[in-house]
């Protein structure tokens, strides 16, 4: 589960790495060679713009009459806006427009060195397209699909030369987002994948290599970000606005899963989840959300329909996250043992003028009234008797987090909860209180992301570095899941998953072999 995703200086680059980069540059398709884009929707236009700005002659084709010409006009307008914003000079704009051509005759794609398809996500339609293209282009032409959910291997299955077929999964909007997943199908030649990788890297993108697996890297590893939030909601532990706030303001994620799926489209997000679940033979780790299914069935698809998890009607007010009323902070606390990832809180408490006494123990905070404050570990507060437990959630950075999330059960005295709320409010943080749910919100989400990321590496889908890079750049995660897991410690991640598995014995939370192995390795290292 380890991953080195930090930038390295030139002195740290090995000879083999330098040679590999040189080979990639040599393998790239030169800017004098034509790139064809089939499909002129938003994604097709975005890919065409990227290739065009990189210096290639670009040919646009769409089977719908007039669509390619409309796309050329739209791209020209985009280039004009880049000039107005000072991001492109007028001469470069004129040269780019001169290299851009529309066609309604697929025969005019014959001289393309690279053809990228960005049409409807329908396997049979894509297969027919590439079967036709193979009769037109040369045998050395690289054929690529931008599919986000279909099998690259299956699309290329009927081709005469499947080795020259590769997946190039751009993220929308393609001109702005840096990540491109370079997907090797079962029959893809290694040199073709290398050539495709080098080409998009030369376009200024950050490519990552991955095998042809359901969801590739991002759509496979990202499922728990949505699924765990929906699960917490389905259990009645918190409302969508509060869950979103927890993951944003405590977890450090750019957007919460409810607002993000409203932006993506509930039908689109649910379809990807269901596709990955079906492709993995309904593995419980990828089980879709019943609540989201009902949302789709009701036509509440998000922003595009005017209502999803939230209403987007004119004048509609966005629900606010649950925020606890002001409470008096305790003057002193006892910290028993090391708090692990939450250890930075001790210094923050002291800076806030709270007296902290340290004692040996298992890693918990004792409040003045005798109640215990503990970092989410996958258990529930009702399991402790007669002790009163208040759990607090994992944070990416406790100093920078603007919100803390607490979880407590019905047995916990109001005075105990008030002390816990006041303690975190003394640090200048807003506090949300949710129901007694194992693993809370951020902790269970991060543990599951680490589990799926580690499993992907273990199965040879991608390297650890590429997985973390993909998740940071593709979906703007604040840290790579594997990087975050290493900071938490393999034992903590594994113990949290095992605790969740005990409470939800469906197989969903059972630690992958990758997580279990890394945990055993860490234990072995500690025993030396």
C-alpha positions in Angstrom: 0.0 0.0 0.0 3.0 2.3 0.0 3.3 5.0 -2.6 5.8 7.7 -3.4 3.9 10.5 -5.0 6.2 13.3 -4.1 8.0 15.3 -6.8 11.6 14.2 -7.1 14.5 16.3 -8.1 16.8 15.5 -11.1 19.5 14.1 -8.8 17.0 11.4 -7.7 16.1 10.2 -11.2 17.8 6.9 -12.1 19.5 6.2 -15.4 16.8 3.7 -16.3 14.1 6.3 -15.6 15.9 8.8 -17.8 16.2 6.3 -20.5 12.5 5.4 -20.3 11.5 9.0 -20.6 13.7 9.4 -23.6 12.1 6.3 -25.2 8.7 7.8 -24.5 9.6 11.0 -26.2 10.9 9.1 -29.2 7.7 7.0 -29.4 5.3 9.9 -29.4 3.3 10.6 -32.5 4.9 13.7 -34.0 2.9 17.0 -34.1 3.1 16.9 -37.9 0.9 13.8 -38.0 -2.9 14.0 -38.3 -5.1 13.2 -35.3 -8.7 12.3 -36.1 -11.5 12.6 -33.5 -14.7 10.7 -34.1 -17.7 12.1 -32.2 -18.1 15.8 -31.8 -19.9 16.2 -28.5 -18.4 17.9 -25.5 -15.7 15.3 -24.9 -14.8 14.9 -28.6 -14.4 18.7 -29.0 -12.3 18.9 -25.9 -9.9 16.1 -27.1 -9.7 17.8 -30.5 -8.8 21.1 -28.8 -6.0 19.4 -26.8 -4.4 17.8 -29.9 -4.9 21.0 -32.0 -3.2 23.2 -29.5 -0.3 20.7 -29.3 0.3 21.4 -33.0 -1.4 18.5 -34.8 -3.5 18.7 -37.9 -6.9 17.6 -36.5 -9.8 16.1 -38.5 -13.2 15.9 -37.0 -15.8 13.4 -38.1 -19.4 12.8 -36.9 -22.0 10.5 -38.5 -24.7 13.2 -38.0 -24.7 15.6 -40.9 -23.5 19.0 -40.1 -22.2 18.1 -36.6 -18.5 18.2 -37.5 -18.8 21.6 -39.1 -20.6 22.9 -36.0 -17.8 21.5 -33.8 -15.2 23.3 -35.9 -17.1 26.6 -35.4 -17.4 25.9 -31.6 -13.7 25.1 -31.4 -12.8 28.2 -33.3 -14.8 30.2 -30.8 -13.0 28.5 -27.9 -9.7 29.5 -29.5 -10.9 33.1 -29.8 -11.7 33.1 -26.1 -8.2 31.8 -25.3 -6.8 34.7 -27.3 -9.0 37.2 -25.4 -7.8 35.8 -22.1 -4.1 36.0 -23.2 -3.7 32.2 -23.0 -3.0 31.9 -26.8 -1.5 34.4 -29.2 -3.2 35.5 -32.3 -0.7 33.8 -34.6 -1.0 30.5 -32.9 -4.8 30.8 -33.1 -4.6 31.4 -36.9 -2.2 28.4 -37.3 -4.5 26.1 -35.2 -7.6 27.1 -37.2 -5.7 26.3 -40.4 -5.0 22.8 -39.1 -8.6 22.1 -38.1 -10.9 20.4 -40.6 -14.4 18.8 -40.5 -15.5 15.9 -42.7 -18.6 13.9 -43.2 -16.7 11.2 -45.2 -14.9 8.7 -43.0 -12.6 8.0 -45.9 -10.9 11.3 -45.2 -9.5 9.9 -42.0 -7.2 7.5 -44.0 -4.0 9.4 -43.3 -4.5 9.8 -39.6 -1.8 8.4 -37.3 -4.1 8.4 -34.3 -7.9 8.1 -34.3 -9.7 8.7 -31.0 -13.3 7.8 -30.6 -15.7 9.7 -28.3 -19.1 8.5 -29.2 -22.0 7.0 -27.3 -21.2 4.4 -24.6 -22.6 1.5 -26.5 -20.4 -1.6 -27.1 -21.9 -2.7 -30.4 -21.9 0.8 -31.8 -18.2 1.3 -30.9 -17.3 -2.2 -32.3 -19.0 -1.4 -35.7 -17.2 2.0 -35.8 -13.7 0.5 -35.4 -14.4 -2.3 -37.7 -15.2 0.3 -40.4 -12.2 2.4 -39.5 -9.9 -0.5 -39.8 -10.8 -0.8 -43.4 -9.9 2.8 -44.0 -6.7 3.7 -42.0 -3.3 2.2 -42.4 -2.1 -0.7 -40.4 0.3 1.5 -38.4 -2.5 3.9 -37.2 -3.2 3.8 -33.5 -6.9 3.4 -32.7 -8.1 4.6 -29.3 -11.4 4.8 -27.4 -12.3 7.3 -24.8 -14.7 4.9 -23.1 -15.1 5.4 -19.4 -17.1 2.2 -18.6 -16.8 -0.3 -21.4 -14.1 -3.0 -21.8 -11.3 -1.9 -24.1 -10.6 -5.6 -24.8 -14.2 -6.1 -25.9 -14.3 -3.1 -28.2 -11.2 -4.4 -29.9 -12.3 -8.0 -29.9 -13.3 -8.3 -33.5 -10.5 -6.2 -35.1 -8.0 -7.7 -37.5 -5.2 -5.9 -35.6 -6.3 -5.6 -32.0 -2.8 -5.0 -30.9 -2.9 -1.4 -32.1 -6.0 -0.6 -30.1 -5.8 1.3 -26.7 -7.9 3.2 -24.3 -7.3 6.9 -23.8 -9.7 8.0 -21.1 -9.7 11.8 -20.8 -11.6 13.6 -18.1 -14.2 16.3 -18.7 -13.4 19.1 -19.5 -10.5 17.6 -21.5 -8.6 20.9 -22.1 -8.5 21.6 -18.4 -8.2 18.4 -16.5 -4.6 16.9 -16.7 -5.3 13.2 -16.2 -5.5 10.6 -19.0 -5.8 6.9 -18.2 -3.9 4.9 -20.8 -5.7 1.6 -20.8 -4.1 -1.6 -22.3 -6.6 -4.2 -23.4 -5.8 -7.8 -23.3 -4.4 -7.7 -26.8 -2.8 -4.2 -26.8 0.8 -4.2 -27.9 3.1 -2.7 -25.3 4.8 -0.4 -27.8 1.3 0.9 -28.8 0.5 1.7 -25.2 3.9 3.4 -24.8 3.3 5.4 -27.9 -0.1 6.5 -26.8 1.3 7.4 -23.3 4.1 9.4 -24.8 1.8 11.3 -27.2 -0.6 12.5 -24.5 2.3 13.3 -22.2 3.6 15.5 -25.1 0.3 17.2 -25.1 0.9 18.4 -21.6 -1.3 15.8 -19.9 -0.4 13.6 -17.0 -1.0 10.0 -18.3 -1.2 6.9 -16.0 -1.0 3.4 -17.2 -3.6 0.8 -16.3 -4.9 -2.6 -17.3 -8.3 -3.1 -18.8 -10.4 -3.6 -15.6 -13.9 -2.4 -14.8 -13.8 1.3 -14.1 -10.1 1.4 -14.9 -8.4 3.3 -12.0 -10.6 6.3 -11.1 -14.1 4.9 -11.6 -13.0 1.7 -9.8 -11.3 3.2 -6.8 -13.7 6.1 -6.3 -16.8 4.0 -5.7 -16.6 4.2 -1.8 -16.5 8.0 -1.9 -20.2 7.9 -3.0 -21.2 4.5 -1.6 -20.2 5.1 2.1 -21.9 8.5 2.2 -25.1 7.0 0.8 -24.8 4.2 3.3 -24.5 6.6 6.2 -27.6 8.4 4.9 -29.5 5.2 4.4 -28.8 4.3 8.0 -30.3 7.6 9.1 -27.1 8.8 10.8 -26.9 12.1 8.9 -28.5 14.2 6.2 -26.8 14.9 2.8 -25.8 18.4 3.6 -24.0 17.3 6.8 -22.3 14.4 5.2 -21.1 16.6 2.4 -19.8 19.2 4.9 -17.9 16.4 6.8 -16.1 15.2 3.8 -15.3 18.8 2.6 -14.5 20.6 5.8 -13.1 17.7 7.8 -11.9 15.3 5.2 -10.5 17.9 2.9 -12.3 16.7 -0.3 -13.1 19.4 -2.9 -16.8 18.5 -3.0 -19.1 16.2 -1.0 -20.6 13.1 -2.7 -24.2 14.4 -2.7 -23.4 17.7 -4.4 -20.9 16.0 -6.7 -23.4 13.4 -8.0 -26.0 16.1 -8.5 -23.4 17.8 -10.7 -22.4 14.7 -12.6 -26.0 13.5 -12.9 -27.5 10.8 -10.7 -28.3 8.6 -13.7 -24.8 8.8 -14.9 -23.1 8.2 -11.6 -25.5 5.3 -10.8 -25.0 3.8 -14.2 -21.2 3.7 -13.7 -21.6 2.2 -10.2 -23.9 -0.5 -11.5 -21.6 -1.2 -14.5 -18.6 -1.7 -12.2 -20.7 -3.8 -9.8 -22.1 -6.0 -12.6 -18.6 -6.3 -14.2 -17.2 -7.6 -10.9 -20.0 -10.2 -10.7 -21.9 -8.2 -8.1 -19.0 -8.1 -5.6 -20.5 -6.6 -2.4 -17.7 -4.0 -2.2 -19.3 -2.3 -5.2 -23.0 -2.6 -4.2 -25.0 0.3 -5.6 -27.2 2.5 -3.3 -30.9 1.8 -3.1 -31.5 5.5 -2.2 -29.7 6.6 -5.3 -31.7 4.2 -7.4 -35.0 5.6 -6.1 -33.7 9.1 -6.9 -33.1 8.1 -10.5 -36.4 6.3 -10.7 -38.1 9.5 -9.6 -36.4 11.6 -12.3 -34.5 13.6 -9.7 -31.2 13.5 -11.7 -29.5 16.5 -10.2 -28.7 20.0 -11.6 -29.8 19.0 -15.1 -33.4 18.1 -13.9 -33.6 20.9 -11.3 -33.7 18.5 -8.4 -31.4 15.7 -7.1 -30.3 15.3 -3.5 -30.9 19.0 -3.4 -33.3 21.4 -5.2 -31.9 23.7 -7.9 -35.2 25.5 -8.5 -35.0 29.3 -8.7 -34.9 30.7 -5.2 -34.4 27.3 -3.5 -32.3 27.5 -0.4 -29.5 25.0 0.0 -29.9 23.0 3.2 -27.3 23.8 5.8 -25.3 21.1 7.6 -26.2 20.3 11.1 -24.1 22.5 13.4 -24.1 22.2 17.2 -25.0 25.3 19.3 -22.2 27.0 21.2 -21.1 25.1 24.3 -18.7 25.8 27.1 -15.3 24.3 26.7 -13.9 22.1 29.4 -10.9 23.7 31.2 -8.9 20.5 31.5 -8.8 17.0 29.9 -6.7 13.9 30.2 -5.1 12.3 27.2 -4.4 8.6 27.7 -1.8 7.2 25.4 -1.0 8.3 21.8 -4.0 9.5 19.7 -2.4 8.3 16.5 -3.5 10.3 13.5 -5.3 12.7 15.9 -2.2 13.4 18.0 -1.9 16.9 16.5 -5.1 17.8 18.5 -3.1 17.8 21.7 -1.1 20.8 20.8 -4.2 22.5 19.5 -5.9 22.0 22.8 -3.0 23.4 24.7 -2.8 26.5 22.4 -6.5 27.1 23.1 -5.7 27.3 26.8 -7.0 23.9 27.8 -4.9 22.1 30.4 -3.9 18.7 29.1 -2.6 15.9 31.4 -0.9 12.9 29.8 -1.3 9.4 31.0 -0.5 5.9 29.7 -3.4 4.3 27.9 -5.0 3.1 24.7 -5.3 6.4 22.9 -8.3 8.3 24.1 -9.4 11.6 25.7 -11.0 11.6 29.1 -13.5 14.5 29.6 -14.0 16.2 33.0 -17.3 14.4 33.6 -15.6 11.0 32.9 -16.9 10.5 29.4 -14.4 9.2 26.8 -13.6 10.8 23.4 -12.2 8.4 20.8 -11.1 8.5 17.2 -13.5 6.5 14.9 -12.4 2.9 14.9 -15.3 1.1 13.3 -17.1 0.3 16.5 -20.2 1.9 17.9 -20.6 3.8 21.2 -23.5 1.6 22.4 -21.1 -1.3 22.6 -19.4 0.3 25.6 -21.0 -0.2 29.0 -21.0 1.5 31.4 -18.6 3.9 29.8 -19.9 6.8 27.9 -18.3 7.2 24.5 -18.3 10.0 22.0 -16.5 9.3 18.7 -14.8 11.9 16.6 -14.1 11.5 12.9 -10.8 11.4 11.0 -9.5 14.6 9.5 -7.0 15.1 6.7 -5.4 17.9 8.8 -6.8 18.6 12.2 -5.2 22.1 12.3 -6.8 23.2 9.0 -10.1 21.4 9.3 -12.9 23.9 9.9 -15.5 21.3 11.1 -15.3 18.3 13.4 -17.9 15.5 13.4 -19.0 13.7 16.5 -21.0 10.5 16.9 -22.8 9.3 19.9 -25.5 7.0 21.0 -28.7 7.3 23.1 -27.0 6.3 26.3 -24.5 9.1 26.3 -25.4 11.8 28.8 -26.1 15.3 27.3 -23.5 16.7 29.6 -20.8 14.4 28.1 -21.7 15.4 24.5 -21.8 19.1 25.5 -18.2 18.8 26.9 -17.1 17.2 23.7 -18.7 19.8 21.5 -17.2 22.6 23.6 -13.8 21.1 23.4 -13.7 21.3 19.6 -15.4 24.6 19.4 -12.6 26.0 21.6 -10.4 25.3 18.6 -12.5 27.6 16.4 -14.2 24.7 14.6 -17.8 24.1 13.8 -19.2 20.8 15.2 -21.7 18.4 13.6 -23.2 15.6 15.6 -24.4 12.5 13.8 -25.9 9.2 14.8 -24.1 6.2 16.2 -22.7 4.8 13.0 -19.6 2.5 12.9 -16.6 4.2 11.2 -18.5 7.5 11.0 -18.0 9.3 7.7 -14.5 10.3 6.7 -12.8 7.4 8.5 -14.8 4.6 6.8 -14.6 6.4 3.4 -10.8 6.7 3.5 -10.4 3.1 4.7 -12.5 1.8 1.9 -10.7 4.0 -0.7 -7.4 2.6 0.6 -8.7 -0.9 0.4 -9.9 -0.7 -3.2 -6.7 1.2 -4.2 -4.5 -1.4 -2.6 -6.4 -4.2 -4.2 -6.1 -2.6 -7.7 -2.3 -2.4 -7.2 -2.2 -6.0 -5.9 -4.0 -7.2 -9.0 -1.7 -5.4 -11.4 -4.2 -2.8 -12.5 -1.7 0.0 -12.0 1.3 1.0 -9.9 0.7 2.5 -6.5 2.1 5.8 -7.8 -0.2 5.9 -10.8 -3.2 5.0 -8.6 -2.5 7.9 -6.2 -1.8 10.3 -9.1 -5.0 9.3 -10.8 -7.2 9.9 -7.7 -5.6 13.2 -7.0 -5.8 14.6 -10.5 -8.8 12.7 -11.8 -11.2 13.5 -9.0 -9.3 16.1 -7.0 -8.8 14.0 -3.9 -6.7 15.9 -1.2 -4.3 13.0 -1.0 -3.8 9.7 -2.8 -5.6 6.9 -1.0 -2.4 4.8 -0.6 -0.5 7.8 0.6 -3.2 8.6 3.1 -3.3 5.0 4.3 0.5 5.0 5.0 0.1 8.1 7.1 -2.7 6.5 9.1 -0.7 3.3 9.4 -1.5 -0.1 7.9 -2.7 -1.5 11.2 -5.2 1.2 11.8 -6.7 0.9 8.3 -6.9 -2.9 8.6 -8.4 -2.8 12.1 -11.0 -0.3 11.1 -12.1 -2.5 8.1 -12.2 -5.6 10.3 -14.3 -3.8 12.8 -16.7 -2.7 10.1 -16.7 -6.2 8.7 -17.8 -7.6 12.1 -20.7 -5.2 12.2 -21.7 -5.6 8.5 -20.8 -9.2 7.7 -21.6 -9.0 4.0 -18.1 -9.0 2.6 -18.2 -5.4 1.8 -15.7 -4.3 4.4 -13.5 -7.4 4.6 -9.9 -6.2 4.2 -8.4 -7.1 0.8 -5.4 -9.3 0.7 -3.3 -6.2 -0.1 -4.4 -4.4 3.1 -4.0 -7.6 5.2 -0.5 -8.2 3.8 0.6 -4.6 4.3 -0.6 -4.8 7.9 1.3 -8.1 8.5 4.4 -6.5 7.0 4.1 -3.5 9.3 3.7 -5.8 12.3 6.8 -7.7 11.3 8.7 -4.4 10.9 7.6 -3.3 14.3 8.7 -6.5 16.0 12.3 -6.3 14.7 
